Amino acid sequence: MDVATKGSTPTLRPSPEHTPERTRPRLRIPRADLLIGASYLVLAATILSGQWRDTSGSYLIKSGQDQTMWEWFFSVTAHSVANLQNPLGTHLQNFPAGVNMMANTAMFGVGVPLTPVTLLFGPTVTFVLVLTLGLGGTAFAWYRLLSRELVSSRAAAAIGGLFCGFAPAMISHANAHPNFVLLVLLPVIAGQLIRMARRAGDAETPRPRRRVRDAVILGLLVAMQIALGEEPLLIFALAFAVFAIGYYLREPRTGLRMLRRIAPTVALAAVITLVLAAIPLWWQFFGPQSYRSIDHGQMGNDLKTITQFPSESLGGMFSPGQSVAINPTEQNAYFGWPLLLLLVVTAALLWRERMVRAATGVIAVFGVLSLGSEAMFGKEGTGVMLPWRLLESVPLVNSMLETRLTMAAIPAIAVILALATERAIALWKESAVDPKPLAWFAALTFALLPLVPTILPVAERTVTPQFFADGTVDRYVDDGSVVVVPPPRPPDAKALRWQADAGFSFPLAGGYFVGPTGADKKAIYGPAARATASLLVKAQDTGKVPVIDADDRASALADLRFWRADVVVLPQTHHDDTLRQTMASLLGVEPTRVQDVWVWDVRALR
């Protein structure tokens, strides 16, 4: 809400919309805002500079295989658009069942409009561009919201925006998850809801035309966010609801009156969103290879993650803690003990301000929920059951990684920091010798300095085998698939890049995606297990050729027919000699050396 709080009484400060000089829309962004936005963008590019320096030969090392998956998503989306094919589903991996792209967070909201970038410069450029614009753009969007609706000080808003765009969770996801980095629309949606609530609170009821316009804008924004990422949208919606409850907790009648006035507009916006997103959402939940839910298991934050510093930060360099995150891309808490201490003291001092109380409520609620169903400390169970246990069976909510709920606290923390900073600046203007502003900025520096992100590390990317890069593979494929030994899967998805480099001229058996398995359509990562794929993975992991019997050979033949395989390809890889002997024993024939790979032409077996 557009509030400036002094003492215990909330007072509305004039909204930019309501001042005479802002009666007409301003298309020009102030120079100060441009400078702040450019600074955010430079910082984002610096953090990702390792990847920017070599977009063809390197990748973000802490992404695991997620960067390969996301680059494949962007690449196959561009391929579908360029060939006028349906981008919502594809058979280019997990052949012949295929992949439901809408159920795999393919981010059509950027994948489709950035098709020219992907086709001209490659999917890695699209990937790192989205991450860079995501970090800088999200920071700037929150800065604009804070400067328009919360504080009058640009410096205070800039600090809040900086934290929103470059918080530990944002930097962690910048290794691999653009859908949790490009969050530009969330503060825009928040701003639209705040303006709607303000108009609903005016003495004069908004005109029907104004309500329809508000609903159209909100509906469009939510539909666009669905095309960017649904999980961040769900977390944001829950957090905004908790914030609103906290804001009106001491004035429930006012809150209920506001809710009644705004509900019709929100309902109309929901209808508009459903109309705009009906086809993609139907495809996601009812289309080919759709699924009902995915069981992640215990994915809550360890209690230690709350006070530790993130690995990619100054604090993580000089004071690393125990590795207790799910993986390096899910360091969703890691606020560090200095910031937590500062927040506790600041919230206590500013507790009379309703914005601070509401923000603190969001931090507390989502901080507890993010711990999962059982509190863990140092990766050891404590036996303490937590509220998330009650939500594990709620549809949609149960598909979220509970650790990510901590991200709801990021803008709430920014609100507290921005309000306190504005207070300090105001005191400084009143008296340059007052020690309290200096104490605040010293404490703020002490809290945020350890969280300053470092440049994300990169590693050399495996070169695409010439067999794929120059199109030789096309001579071995009719209308069937290519089976790489072993088939691509979540721990090793390099073949997805090889397929993209070959121009998507063939489908792949296996892959890295989320898809259904079994009659209950519960999702898993990667394809359903096939006997031959499991045997090959075991051989590669152990480095030993397994004993092959008649049942194994029969399973291999059945699997090749299931995959409709035209060719089996063994590139240079870990324990490739073991894999060659294993595959030769399964098929009863030695492979042919073609360029830099071993090849079994199995078209006759179909």
N, C-alpha and C positions, 0 to 999 in steps of 0.2 A: 504494500500500500504506500501511497505517497505521503509519508509521514516524517516529520521532524520532531523528535521527542525531547522535551526539556523537563527535567525533574520527573514527576510522576504523571503528568498530564499529556497525552498524545495530542499534538496539534498538527493539522494539515498545513503543509507549505504549498504555495501555489504550484500546480502542475504546469509543466511547460506548455501543455495544450491550452491552458486557461489564461495565460498571459497575453496581453494585447498583441505583442510583437510576434506571437506564434499562432495567430488565428489562421494563417495560411501555411500549408506544408512547406517546410524548408528542404530544398533538394541539396543544398550545399552543406557538406560536413565541415565543421570548424577545423582550422589548421591544427589546433591542439589535439583534437581527436585523431586527425590523420597521422600526426606525429606519434601518438600513443599506439595507434594501430600498426604503423610501420615498425615501431620498436618491438611489439609482440611478434610480428612476422619475422624480423631479423633474428630474434631469440629462437624462434621455432626452427628456422633454417639452420642456425648454428648447432642446435641440438641434433639435427638430422644431417649435419654436414658430411659425416662419414659415408652415408648412403648417397648423398647428392654428388660427391666427388667421383663415384664410380657406379653408375646405375646399371651397367651391364655385367660387371665382374664381381660384385660384392652383394651381400645381404646382411640384414641386421641379425647378428649372431644369436641374440636371446629370443628371437622369434620362434625358434624351433622349426617346425614345418608350416607354421601359420602364414608366414610371408609368401611361401610358395602357393598355398591355398588361395590367399587373397589375390595374388597376381593372376592366378588361373581364373578366378571369378571375374576380374576386370577384363581379362583377355577374351574369355569365352562370351562375355556379354557384348563386347565390341564385335566379335565374330558373328554373333547372332544378329545384331543390328545391321551390320554391313551386308549380310546375306538375307535380310528380311525374314529371319526366323524368329520363332517364339523364344524370348529370353528367359521365360519363367521356368522352363525345364529343358534338360539336355540329356542326350545319351552318350556324350563324348567321354564320360568316365562312368565307372560302375556298369559297364555294358554287360548284358542288354537291358537291365532294369532302369538305369539312368539315375539322374539326380534331380530333386525338386529344388531349383535354385531359389525360389521365394522362401522356402523353409530353411535356407542356408545363409541368411543374412548377406545376400550378394550386393547390397547397396546399389540398387538400380538408380537411386537418386543422384549418384555421381557416376556410376558405371556407364549409363546410357549417354548423358550429356558429354562425358569425357571420352567417348568413343574415338573421335579424331585424334586425341592425344595418345591413346593406347595404340591405335593403328600406325601412327607416324613415329612415335618414340618408344613404344614398348610398354608393357604393363608395370614394370618397375618404376618408371617415371610417374605413371598414374598413381601408383601406390604411395610413393614418397611425397608426391604433390598433395594428395588428399590428407596425409598425416600432417604436413607442414601447414596447410591452410586450416586444418582442424585445430591444431594447437593455437595458432595465432588468431584465427577467426573466433574460436570459442572464447578466448580471453577478451577480445574486443567486444563481442556481443554482450558478455556479462558486464564489461565496463560501461557500455552504453546504457544498459538497464539500470545499473547502480547509480550512474550519474544523472539519469532522468527521473528515477523514482525513489531514490533513497537518500543520497547525499548531494550537497551542492558543491563539494570540493572535488575537482578533477583528480587531484592527487590521491584522495581517499578512494575514489572509484577505481583509479588505475591500479592501486594495490589490490583491491578486491578482484578486479578482472585478471590481474597477473596470477593470483592464487588459483582462480577458477580454471585458467587455461593451462597452468604448468604445475598443478598439484602432483604429488607423487603418483597417484593413480593414473593421471593423464600421461605422464612420462612413461610409466610402466606399459600402458596400453599402446603407446606410440611405437613400441617394438613390433607390434603384430596385429593390433585390432583397430582399424580405422573407424569402425562403427561406434567405438567408445571414445574416439578422439574428436571426430567431427560432430560436435554437439552445439553447433551454432544456433540451430532453430529453437532449442529449449528455452534460452532466455527470451527469445522473441515471443514464444508462446506465453511465457510467464508475463511479459509486458502487456500482451493483448488481454490476458485474463485480468490483470490489475486494472487496466483502463476500463474494462467492462464492469468490474466491481465498483470502481469509482463512480461511473455514470449511474450504476444501479443505486448507489447511495445518495445521489443528488436528490434534492427535494422534487425536482421535476422528472417524471418518468420518461426514459428514453423513447423516442418515437419508433414506431414499427420499422421504418426504413433504416434507422440507425441500428436496430437490433439485427435486422437481416444482414446488413453490411458486416457487423461484428461477427455474426455466425459464419458468413462466407469466408472471412479472413481467417478465423480460427480453424474452420474445417480444412481450408487449403493448407495451413501450416501443419496441422496434425497429419494430414495425408502425405505431405512432403516428408515429414519426420518418419513415417512408416516406411517410406522408400529409402531411408537412411539407416534406420535401426529401431526395432520395436522394443527391445529390452531396455535401452536407455530411456525410451518414452514411458514405459511402464514404471520404472524407478522414479522418474521425474514426477509423474502423475501422483504416485503414492506420497512422495515427499511434499509436493505442493498441498495436498490434502491435509497432511499432518501439520504443515506450517500454518495453513488457514485455521485449523482447529486451535492451535496454540495462540494465534493472533487474536481470536475472538473468545478465548476461553473464559475471560472475566466479563465478557459482554455477550452471552449466548443468544439473547434475543436479537441483538443487532446482527449477529452472524447468521441466524436463521432467516431473518428478514432479507439479508443480502443474498442468501442462497436461493430463497424463493424467487427473488427478482431476476437472478442471473440464470436460473435453471432452464427456462424456455430457450434462451439463446444458446446455452451449452448443448441442449438436446438437439436443436436445429443444426448446430455445428457437427454433432456426432452423426446425424443423418447425412450431411454433406460429405463428411469423411468416408462413411461407408459406401456412398454412391461412387466416389472417386476411386476408392481402393477396393471395390467389391471383387473385381476379377482377380487381382493379385492375392487378396486374402482367401478367396475361395480356393485358388490353386494351392496356396500354402497349407490350408487345413483339410482340404478334400481332394486335391489333385493327385496325380501320379507321384508315388514315393513320398506322400505326406505321412506325418506321424502324429501321435496323440500327446506324447510327453517324452522327456528324456530324464533318466535317472542318473544324476551326477554323483550320488553318494554325499558324504560329509565334505562340503566345500566352504566351510565358514572360515573367518579370520581367526588365526591363533591370537590369543591375548597379547603375545609379545609383539605382534605386528603393529599394534597401536602406538607403542612408545618407541619403536626402533626407527632408524633412518633408512630410506630406500637405498637400494644398491647403486642406482645411477644418480648419485648426489654427492655433494661435498661431505656431508655427514656420513654417508655410506662408505666413502673412501677412507676417512680417518677414524671412524668408529663403527665398523661393521658389526652387526649382531648375528644371532643364530639364523640360519636360513629356514624360515618357517612358513613362507608363502607357498601357495599351491604350485606356482612356477614363476619365473621372472616376469612374465607378462601380467600377473595378477597380484601385484603389490598394491592393493586397493586401499589400504590404511596407511601405515608407515608415516604418520604425521610427525613423529618424533616427540620426545618428552618435553622439550622446551616450548613447543607450540601448544601442547595440551595444557601445560602449566599456565601459559599466558591466557589461554581461553577460559580456564577455570577462574582465574583472578578477574579477568575483564568482564565475564558474564556476571560474576558476583557484584562487581562495582556498578554495572549498568543494568542490574536486574529489574529495575523499575521501568525500563523501556520495553514496551510490548514486542517490538521487533526482535530484541535480544532474547526475550523469553521464548518466542516462537522459534527462532533459529536454534536456540539451545535444545528445545524439544526435538527438533529434527535430528540434531547431532546425536542425542541420547537414544532416541527410538531406533534409528537406522544403524547406529553403532552396535546396539545390543542384537538386533536382527542379523547383522552381518556376521555374528559369531557362530551362526549355525544352530543346530539342534542341541549340541553339547559343547560346553566351554572347554577349549583346549589350551594348554600352556606348555610351550616348548615341544609341541607335537605329541604331548601326552594328554590323555583324557582326564578330566577332573571329576567326572560323574555328575556334574551340575547340568541339569536339563534347562534349556532356554526356550523363549517364546517361538522361535522359528519352527520348533517341533510341531506347533499347531497349524502351521501354514504349509507344511510339506505336501499335503494332499490337495491343496487348492489349485484348480486348473490355471494354466499360464504362469502363476507365481511359482509353482513347483518346478518349472523348467529353468528358472533363473539360477545363476550361481550366487549363493547368498553373500559371498565375499564382496561382490560388486555393489551391494547395497550401501557400503560405506561411501560410495561416490555421491550419494544424496547429501552427505554432510559437507561436501566441498563448497557449494554456494552458500550454505548456512554459515560456515566458518568465515567466508568472504564478507558476509553481511556484518558479522560482529567486528571483524578487522576494519572494515570501511567506516562503520559508525564510530568506533573508538578513535580511528585516525582523524576523522572530521572533528571530533571533540578536541583532540590534541591540537589540531591546527587552529581551531577557534580560540583556544586558550593562549596559544602562542601569539596570535594577532592582538589579543587583549593585553598581554604582558610578555615581553621578550625575555624577562628574567624569571618567569614562572618555571620551576624545575619539572613540573609534571609532564609537559609535552616532551622534553628531552628524555625523561625516564621512559615514556611510552615508546618513542622511536628507538631507543636503545634496546628495550625489551623486544620490540618487533623485529629488529635486526638479529638479535640473539636467537629468536624463534625461527625465522625464515632462512637465515644464512645456511644452516646445515641442509636445508631442503633444495638449495640451488642445484638444478640438474646439470649433469655432465653430458658430454657428447656421447650418444648411443654407439656402442662398439659394433663394428662390422667384421665379417670374415669373407674369405675368398669363396666365390660360388663355384660349384662343380660345373665343368664345361659340358655342354650338350654333346653327346656322341655324334660324330660325323654322319653316321647311319641315319640319324633323324634330321640333323641340321641341313643336309643337302638334298633331302627328299628321297634317298635310296629306299627307305621303308615303303614307299608307295608301290614299288614293284612286287612287294610281298603281301599286299592287302587287296582283297577284292571287296566284299561287303561285310567282312567279319572284323574282329578286334585284334589288337596287339596285346600279347601277354608278356609283360616284363618280368624277369626273374630276379627276386620275387615280385609279385604284383604290388603296385603302390598302395600305401596305407598311411594312417596318421603319423607313425614314427618316421616314415621315409616316403615322401611324396615327390621326389625329384622328377619322376617320369611325367608329372603334370606339366612341368616347364618344357620338357623335351617335346611333348605333344604340341604345345603352343608354338614352339620354335619351328615345328614341322608344318605349321599352318592348319592344324586341326584336320588333317586329311584322313585320320583314322580314329576310331574310339579305343579307349583303354579298358581292360579288365581291372577291377579294383579301383582304388582312389582314396582321396581324403575329403570327406563330406559328412553330413549328418543325414541318416536315413533310417527307415523303419526296419524292424525285424520281428518275426513271429506274428501270431494272430492278433495280439493286442496292440500291434503297431507302436510298440515302445522303441524309441530311437536309440541308436548307438553311433559312435564315431567310426566311420569307415564301413566297408562292406561286411555282410554276414560272412562268417568264417567258412571257407572251403577247405577240404582236406589237403589238397595239393598246395595251396597257399600257405597253410599252417606248417606243412612239412618243409617247404622251402625256407620259411622264416627260421624254423628251428635249426636247419642245416647251416644257415648263414650265421646265426647267433653262436652256435657251438663250434663251428669250423670242422665238423665231422660229417662224413657221408653216412646217412642212416641206412639201415638194412632195408632193402626194398623187396616187397613180396608181391604176389599176384593181386592182392586187394589194393595195394598202393597204386599199381599200374592201372587197375580198373577205375579207381577213383580219379586218377590223372586224366584218363580218357573221357570220363563223364564230366569232369570239370572243364576240359577244353571244349567239349561240345556245348556245355552250359554257357561258356563265354563266347561261343561261336568263333573260336580262335582261328585266325589265318596264319599267324606267325608267332613264335615264341622267341624273345630276344633277351640275351644276357649281356649287359654292358659290363665294363670294367667296374668292379665294386669290391666291397669287403668280402673276403673268402669266395671270390668268384670261381676259383678252381673247384672248390667243394660244391658249389651250386651247379657247375657244368657237369660234374660227374653224377650228381644226384638227378638232374634233369635227363641226362642221357640214359641213366638206368631206368627212369620212369617211362621213357618213350621207346627204349630199346634201339636207339639210333644216335650216332654222334652228330654234333652240330657242324655247321659250315661257318668258317670265318669270313665275315663280310665287313670290310673296312675295320672299324674298331669295336665290333660286337660279334658275339656268337649267335647264330640263327638256326632255328628249327622251323622249316616250312611245314606246317601241319594242316594245310588246306585239304589234303586228301583224307584226313581223319574225320572230316565233317560229313 
